[in-house]
């Protein structure tokens, strides 16, 4: 009898670069760890406000470290991260409300699959955290959807849906669920292990997560052949 | 010709549990990575104040996560961490000024070696972060010194030295050096690589540090035989 599939939920927001690292690593490990990865788009701004946490970028030494850390992780994780021209404008003024409502709409739309949610999320990260492009305008979201391979009609439907009360409420409730799980930032990974939820914050607990899941951590690029063992 | 030894500095404070994890891991890797580990006792309170950072424990969700995270890491890192009965009293009211002056005195005293600094630091962590014991009174510091194997005369000399202006200034300057390196918390590891300083914060960048040092990360217990490969 095959071992039951592990369920891991990932709460994330495309405004968060560490969420992108967490997202890519878990997507790469989906088959390696034989897990069902449930993507849970949510709003980082809501989590910061709800938990009373302050963005790390507001402490100058933390911001400088974050830049350095991300540039090292970019290479080590092989994720094409690049700081936006004005990270404060992008992170704190423009934010990600429209983008995360759009991702939520894709997730809730009848026509799109879980793979579509993954692709659309990645396209949005590519815009904001790799190519210094906007993620607030309808044309930006539309472009991301098309690049992700959604048919034009589906993109249009998701854009419409994104401004509905149903989707606004859905994003709110996902954000509240993350807060109830103890979130104070993203990414937040929830591993369902023996009927219990083990919660991990950040993109630096994969080795521990593997240990808890009874799996092996093979580094951030498990599917790339390694030079020698 | 043997490869030159790598130099890694570790800035730490015994009031910080993540510093303890970082300290134990780097002590275990000293020979595995053939590095000269320079222990740099400094004052976390000074770093928080100087960088404008706030202790993570002040955000309730962060504090709850920290407890859970540390209890998982305790087992995975095999470090006998245990929360003090009143962590807020211990971390924020009592603090570690006397203890870190004492460790600095041990480091500066002619009679003690680098190995003594390591042992005394570990004994202080055992007191505050394992056995719920005081680290503010002279008798507590004395006990830690004796348990670490220092002769009674050396312990006495270090206690005297700890209240001298020279040691107060030394601790201040080590703390300032950490701030100048970009610290906003501890542990802070500084790897000297090709004449450059690569700075890592926290006890969760060892895999990346190994990568930067051209070494292998073998998990937090590299010297313990693993079950099977």
Contacts between the chains, C-beta under 8 A, distances in Angstrom:
chain1	res1	chain2	res2	distance
A	51	B	59	6.0
A	51	B	60	7.4
A	51	B	61	4.4
A	51	B	62	7.5
A	52	B	59	5.5
A	52	B	60	7.2
A	52	B	61	8.0
A	53	B	59	4.9
A	53	B	61	7.2
A	53	B	62	6.6
A	54	B	54	7.1
A	59	B	51	6.0
A	59	B	52	5.5
A	59	B	53	4.9
A	59	B	184	5.5
A	60	B	51	7.4
A	60	B	52	7.2
A	61	B	51	4.4
A	61	B	52	8.0
A	61	B	53	7.3
A	61	B	179	7.5
A	61	B	182	5.0
A	61	B	183	6.5
A	61	B	184	4.1
A	62	B	51	7.5
A	62	B	53	6.6
A	62	B	184	4.8
A	64	B	182	5.5
A	65	B	182	5.6
A	65	B	184	6.8
A	65	B	199	7.3
A	65	B	201	5.8
A	68	B	182	7.9
A	68	B	199	7.2
A	69	B	201	7.7
A	69	B	205	7.6
A	72	B	198	8.0
A	72	B	208	6.0
A	72	B	212	7.1
A	73	B	208	7.0
A	76	B	208	5.7
A	76	B	211	5.7
A	179	B	61	7.5
A	182	B	61	5.0
A	182	B	64	5.5
A	182	B	65	5.6
A	182	B	68	8.0
A	183	B	61	6.5
A	184	B	59	5.5
A	184	B	61	4.1
A	184	B	62	4.8
A	184	B	65	6.8
A	199	B	65	7.3
A	199	B	68	7.2
A	201	B	65	5.8
A	201	B	69	7.7
A	202	B	204	7.7
A	204	B	202	7.7
A	204	B	204	4.0
A	204	B	205	7.0
A	205	B	69	7.7
A	205	B	204	7.0
A	207	B	207	7.1
A	207	B	219	7.2
A	208	B	72	6.0
A	208	B	73	7.0
A	208	B	76	5.7
A	211	B	76	5.7
A	212	B	72	7.1
A	219	B	207	7.2
